[in-house]
Amino acid sequence: MLRKLSQRINGEEKGFTLIELLVVILIIGILAAIALPAFLGQQKKGQDADAKSNARNMVSQVESCAADNGGDYSNCAAPANTGLDVGANPGQVKVDSVSATGYAVTAASKSTNTFTITKDGTTGVSTRTCATHGQGGCKNAADAQGNWW
């Protein structure tokens, strides 16, 4: 047996057996099956981060517009030259409602999450909420009352 193995090693017969190759392919398949779901979740988080950023940028545009209008938000439903993709489709952001003292901005993520920033006209407090709790970049409702940062 050892003689046969040493002949194989020292001889011209080199390479891997079919069983060895199948074992390696099986191991790679198992590792891929474990890793793939983790990577898919990261893609949703990235898309949600983009939507959150768009919402924050639109809030900055609305606040800037209100500063130019003496603190009145009512003329800031469609701020000009934002550089943002404005609309209601996935990947877009819009100003939902405005009043003299408050507003609501909604950004739709490509992962189907929706992120909203609302400024209360009476208290001046801003709240950030999301629609699909526990998915992507939206925290569980029980953990953070549906808020995001």
LINZI-V819808 format. One record per pair of residues at least 4 apart in sequence whose ideal C-beta (glycine too) atoms are under 6 Angstrom apart, sorted by sequence separation. I is the first residue (numbers start at 1). J is the second residue. D is the distance in Angstrom with one decimal. If there is no record, write none. Layout:
I:J:D ; I:J:D
This chain:
6:10:5.9 ; 7:11:5.2 ; 16:20:4.3 ; 32:36:5.9 ; 109:113:4.3 ; 139:143:5.2 ; 8:13:5.2 ; 16:21:5.3 ; 66:71:5.7 ; 87:92:3.8 ; 98:103:4.6 ; 120:125:5.1 ; 133:138:5.6 ; 139:144:4.2 ; 141:146:4.8 ; 69:75:5.3 ; 88:94:5.7 ; 108:114:5.4 ; 132:138:5.5 ; 134:140:4.5 ; 66:73:4.7 ; 85:92:4.8 ; 97:104:4.8 ; 119:126:4.8 ; 133:140:5.5 ; 86:94:5.9 ; 96:104:4.2 ; 107:115:4.9 ; 130:138:3.8 ; 133:141:4.2 ; 84:93:5.5 ; 118:127:5.3 ; 66:76:5.6 ; 95:105:5.5 ; 96:106:5.1 ; 106:116:4.8 ; 65:76:3.8 ; 117:128:5.3 ; 94:106:5.9 ; 105:117:4.8 ; 116:129:5.1 ; 133:146:5.7 ; 62:76:4.8 ; 65:79:4.7 ; 93:107:4.1 ; 104:118:4.5 ; 115:130:5.0 ; 92:108:5.9 ; 103:119:5.4 ; 62:79:6.0 ; 102:119:4.6 ; 113:130:5.8 ; 114:131:4.1 ; 129:146:5.0 ; 61:79:4.1 ; 77:95:5.2 ; 90:108:5.0 ; 102:120:5.6 ; 130:148:5.4 ; 91:110:4.9 ; 102:121:3.2 ; 113:132:5.0 ; 128:147:5.4 ; 90:110:4.6 ; 101:121:3.4 ; 128:148:5.1 ; 61:82:4.7 ; 77:98:4.9 ; 76:98:5.7 ; 99:121:5.1 ; 113:136:5.3 ; 74:98:5.7 ; 73:98:4.7 ; 111:136:4.9 ; 113:138:5.2 ; 58:84:5.9 ; 74:100:5.0 ; 57:84:5.9 ; 72:100:5.3 ; 54:84:5.7 ; 73:103:5.0 ; 58:93:4.8 ; 55:93:5.8 ; 54:93:4.1 ; 62:103:5.4 ; 59:105:5.4 ; 58:105:4.8 ; 55:105:5.4 ; 55:107:3.9 ; 54:107:4.5 ; 51:107:4.2 ; 51:109:3.7 ; 59:117:5.3 ; 55:115:5.1 ; 48:109:4.9 ; 47:109:5.0 ; 55:117:5.2 ; 47:110:4.3 ; 48:111:5.8 ; 52:115:5.4 ; 47:111:4.3 ; 51:115:5.2 ; 48:113:5.3 ; 44:111:4.1 ; 48:136:4.3 ; 49:137:5.8 ; 48:137:3.0 ; 45:136:5.3 ; 44:136:3.6 ; 45:137:5.0
